[in-house]
Amino acid sequence: MKRRAQPWLGTLVDVSILDEMPEATLQAAFQAAFAVIREVHEAMSFHASTSDISRFNHAAPGDTLRMHPHTIQVLTAAQTLSQLTEGVFDIRTGSCLAAGAFLPHPDHATIPTYEAGHQAYLLRQDGLVQKLRDDWLDVGGIAKGYAVDQAIAALQEVGIRNACVNAGGDLRVLGRHEIAIRDPQQPTRMAHTVVLEDQALATSAMYFSRKEIDGTVQSALFDGRTGVSLNSTKSYSVMASCCMLADGLTKFVAATQESNHPCFDACDAQAFIVSSL
């Protein structure tokens, strides 16, 4: 097995290839995978001032922006997930994350007040997005999964059949792989393993982001119905054919504690909750 890792998407992205092949072909495969991951990062980073997401957050309501096809696909999926989860999943919680100092304040701007139940943007034709209201978007809860999917597609295009792309716990495999899931109470220890075969697995938990703010323990996960930060000692995993959907659906499970909601059937996904060993 050959592995390479690079820092993208706010985490360390690991690409592992198990196929036997000439060194030049192997290096071309790694380059293709990381190239598309970089494209996704540059298009949708909350931190980069030139990204589509930053330009949207700085724009005034009514402005129309042209965006990268990657961003359009993620914004389209975010709308679908918001509808399927009845508003639990909402990328407009960028303002909540900034207010809790989980994300930086862009240019020290005034943070918009989060109000549930609204639509922040309208997808128009030819890659155009119209901003409808003063909201900040953050696609960190879905773009990592999307980037993993795109990296897997890039590996397939160069003939890879056995591989794993892992972006901070959001992963997808080609072939059959056994994947370990952390114990949410002791994250350095593994609690369970699952076997994936040409599938994706995403896990969300609060163990690395939890902190006390004004006497209340909060995390970087929010319930889109209320804008309230989640606090739990469990972890939430979703298996699906697509890592983008698995990534987004973990936030629904974390907020609702439901693992049998119709949204999982709609996405051909399976959810499970891990308490501890």
Summary of the structure (lengths in Angstrom):
residues: 277
radius of gyration: 18.3
end to end distance: 29.4
largest distance: 56.9
contacts: 939
relative contact order: 0.15
helix: 32%
strand: 30%
